[in-house]
Amino acid sequence: MHPLYEEFVGHLAREDKPRCVEVALSHLSRGEIDVVTLYNEVLTPALNAPTYSAEEGAVRIWEEHVRSSIVRTIVENCYAFIQQEKKARNAAGVPRKSVIVVCPAEEFHEIGARMVADFFELAGFDATFVGANTPQEEILGALAVLKPTYVAVSATNTYSLVPARRILTQLREIRERSGTGFRIIVGGNAFRKNPALAQDMGADLHLSTFEDLRRLAEAT
């Protein structure tokens, strides 16, 4: 865990949004942390920290939503840092592969997928992020317009695996019918807990870390 984590999670526990944003972005500005480390070792574990109330004897869902909103703001504010690194990595003007990052219908947890889209950018791809709970027909419409090299489907929990299976089936059918060569990537906690699901559902690749994305970029 990065040393910044303890300070950040303390501010997050108090729902201190201004301080959370200030701490994260100031460390990025000073070069004391990079985006990948911030996402992996600070923001993600902070989001996964329990919000259990001993007094109420239950998880406080409203607190989870507030904390998610704070982290989402930080992720959006990381865009400028990501673009700076993107330009540095692609200084030679090397053609980049493209990817659409989507969540299945009924998947409302989008922050992880949003971070993954940023990871794709940093790894050397042009990434388009489609937000949570996007109807399948709209995802397929985006595919027809953007014609990506890859389509990445992110599923956070087991409840979203049924719609994920549906969209993967449709993606394979479109690929076969159109003759396009895009490859299907899956990721997210639902697949991380059971990696065999990726092959069972017909995905071409299961990626779970930034290093996985870097290796994929180097292989292409």
Secondary structure in CASP SS format (residue, H / E / C, confidence):
PFRMAT SS
TARGET T0000
AUTHOR 0000-0000-0000
METHOD secondary structure of the structure
MODEL  1
M C 1.00
H C 1.00
P C 1.00
L H 1.00
Y H 1.00
E H 1.00
E H 1.00
F H 1.00
V H 1.00
G H 1.00
H H 1.00
L H 1.00
A H 1.00
R C 1.00
E C 1.00
D C 1.00
K H 1.00
P H 1.00
R H 1.00
C H 1.00
V H 1.00
E H 1.00
V H 1.00
A H 1.00
L H 1.00
S H 1.00
H H 1.00
L H 1.00
S H 1.00
R C 1.00
G C 1.00
E C 1.00
I C 1.00
D C 1.00
V H 1.00
V H 1.00
T H 1.00
L H 1.00
Y H 1.00
N H 1.00
E H 1.00
V H 1.00
L H 1.00
T H 1.00
P H 1.00
A H 1.00
L H 1.00
N H 1.00
A C 1.00
P C 1.00
T C 1.00
Y E 1.00
S E 1.00
A C 1.00
E C 1.00
E C 1.00
G C 1.00
A E 1.00
V E 1.00
R C 1.00
I H 1.00
W H 1.00
E H 1.00
E H 1.00
H H 1.00
V H 1.00
R H 1.00
S H 1.00
S H 1.00
I H 1.00
V H 1.00
R H 1.00
T H 1.00
I H 1.00
V H 1.00
E H 1.00
N H 1.00
C C 1.00
Y H 1.00
A H 1.00
F H 1.00
I H 1.00
Q H 1.00
Q H 1.00
E H 1.00
K H 1.00
K H 1.00
A H 1.00
R H 1.00
N C 1.00
A C 1.00
A C 1.00
G C 1.00
V C 1.00
P C 1.00
R C 1.00
K E 1.00
S E 1.00
V E 1.00
I E 1.00
V E 1.00
V E 1.00
C C 1.00
P C 1.00
A C 1.00
E C 1.00
E C 1.00
F C 1.00
H C 1.00
E C 1.00
I H 1.00
G H 1.00
A H 1.00
R H 1.00
M H 1.00
V H 1.00
A H 1.00
D H 1.00
F H 1.00
F H 1.00
E H 1.00
L H 1.00
A H 1.00
G C 1.00
F E 1.00
D E 1.00
A E 1.00
T E 1.00
F E 1.00
V C 1.00
G C 1.00
A C 1.00
N C 1.00
T C 1.00
P C 1.00
Q H 1.00
E H 1.00
E H 1.00
I H 1.00
L H 1.00
G H 1.00
A H 1.00
L H 1.00
A H 1.00
V H 1.00
L H 1.00
K C 1.00
P C 1.00
T C 1.00
Y E 1.00
V E 1.00
A E 1.00
V E 1.00
S E 1.00
A C 1.00
T C 1.00
N C 1.00
T H 1.00
Y H 1.00
S H 1.00
L H 1.00
V H 1.00
P H 1.00
A H 1.00
R H 1.00
R H 1.00
I H 1.00
L H 1.00
T H 1.00
Q H 1.00
L H 1.00
R H 1.00
E H 1.00
I H 1.00
R H 1.00
E H 1.00
R H 1.00
S H 1.00
G C 1.00
T C 1.00
G C 1.00
F C 1.00
R E 1.00
I E 1.00
I E 1.00
V E 1.00
G E 1.00
G C 1.00
N H 1.00
A H 1.00
F H 1.00
R H 1.00
K C 1.00
N C 1.00
P C 1.00
A H 1.00
L H 1.00
A H 1.00
Q H 1.00
D H 1.00
M C 1.00
G C 1.00
A C 1.00
D C 1.00
L E 1.00
H E 1.00
L C 1.00
S C 1.00
T C 1.00
F H 1.00
E H 1.00
D H 1.00
L H 1.00
R H 1.00
R H 1.00
L H 1.00
A H 1.00
E H 1.00
A H 1.00
T C 1.00
END
